[in-house]
Amino acid sequence: MNTPRTPPTSIPIWFICITASLGLAVAMGVGRFAFTPLLPLMQREGLIDGTAGAWLASANYVGYFLGALTAAYLPGKTRIQVMLSLLATVVFTMGMTALTHLAGWIMLRLLAGIVSAWALILISGWSMTALALRKRSDAGGWVFAGVGIGIALAGGWVWWQNDVDALSLWTQLGWLSLGLTIIIVVLWPDASTAALPNRHVPVDALIHYPAPVHRHSKALVLCYGALGFGYILPATYLPTLAQGLIDDPRQFGLLWPIFGLAAAVSTLLAGRALRHWKGRNIWAASHLTLATGCALPLFSHSGWAIMLAAIFVGGTFLVATMTGLQEARHMMPTNPKPLLARMTAAFALGQIAGPLVALMFNHVPVPALHLSGLELAQALAALLLLISARWLYHSQQKSEQAGDCH
C-alpha cells in the first residue's frame, strides 16, 4: 500500500525556508564563492599566479552568465532541475583536485558558474512564489541567508584547515556539499508541492503562465547589473588585500567567514525590515552602503578599512540580491522566471565587466588621480551604485504617489 504524500496545506514555512536556504548554501556558498578564500592559498602554494587566478574567476563569471541565459529553458520539474544542478556542483568542486592543469580548472569553473546560476534562479523563483502565496515574503531573509551561511561555512572550513593543501580543501568542500545535497534531496519532495493554504495548486504550475512586461523591468535589470559590477571587485580582491597586509593565513583567512556571516545576518535583518519598509527602498539603501564599501579601500589600505569594507559589502550585497529578485517577482507574479533570468544575466555581465574594466584602466592610467586600475574601477563601481540607489528610491516614491504599491 502506497503511503499518501503529505498534503500541501501541511507544509510549514520553515520547511520551505530550510530547503531553499541549504540549496543556496551549496550552489552559491560553495559553487560560486569557495574559490575566493582558496585563491590566496593556491597562489601561496604556486599552483596559479595572478593571471591564472583572473582567468579562473572570469570563467566562473562567464558560466554564471550562460547559466542565467539558459535557466528559463530547462526541461522538467523544478525539483529535478535543482537536484541535478546541486549534484553537478559537487562534481565540479571535487573535480578541481582530479584535474590539476589550468585548462581543466577553467572548464570546471565555467561549468560551476552555469549550474550555480541555474540553482539560484530555480530555488529563488520557487521559494519566493511559495512564500508570497502564504503572504510571507519577509521570510525570504531566511532563504537568502543560505548564501551567506554557505560562504561562512566554506571560508570557515578553509580557515580551520589552513594547514591542508588547497587541492585537498577542494575535495573536502565537495564532500561537505554532497552531505548538504543529500539533506536537500530528503527534504524537498513534499516542499516541491508547496501551495496556497487550502488549495492544491503546485507552485510549478503557477510559474509558467505568460506575464506582461512591467514598464520598469528594464531599469530594474540595469540596477541589478550595477550590483554585479559594484560588488565583484571588493568581493574578489578583499581577501587578497588582507593577505598583503597580514601574511599569516590564520588571520587574513578570517576575512571571508566574516564576510559570509555579515551576509547571512543582513538578510535576516532585511526580512524583518520588509514588514515595515518597501523592498525597493531597502534595495536602494543596500546600494548606498555597498558604494561606501567600494570606496573605503580608495582612502585607506589599513586593516580596519579592509575589514569595514568587507562588512559593508558582505552585509549588503545579499540584501540587494534578495530585494531585487523579490521586486522581479512582484512585477511579474505569474511567471517571474524570465525576468529573474534577465536580471541574473545582467548581474553576471556586471561581474564580467568589473575585472575587465580594472584591467583596461591599468593600461589607460589617469595620472592626475594617482589611482591604480583596480582603484579606478572601484570608484566607477561606487558611482554606478549611487546612481542606481537614487533611481530605486525615487521610483518607489513615484509608485507610492501613483498608488502602485506592493
Secondary structure, 3 states (H helix, E strand, C coil): CCCCCCCHHHCCHHHHHHHHHHHHHHHHHHCCCCHHHHHHHHHHCCCCCHHHHHHHHHHHHHHHHHHHHHHHHCCCCHHHHHHHHHHHHHHHHHHHHHCCCHHHHHHHHHHHHHHHHHHHHHHHHHHHHHHHHCCCHHHHHHHHHHHHHHHHHHHHHHHHCCCCCHHHHHHHHHHHHHHHHHHHHHHHHHHCCCCCCCCCCCHHHHCCCCCCCCCCHHHHHHHHHHHHHHHHHHHHHHHHHHHHHCCCHHHHCCHHHHHHHHHHHHHHHHHHHCCCCCHHHHHHHHHHHHHHHHHHHHHCCCHHHHHHHHHHHHCCHHHHHHHHHHHHHHHCCCCCHHHHHHHHHHHHHHHHHHHHHHHHHHHCCCHHHCCCHHHHHHHHHHHHHHHHHHHHHHHHHHHHHCCCCC
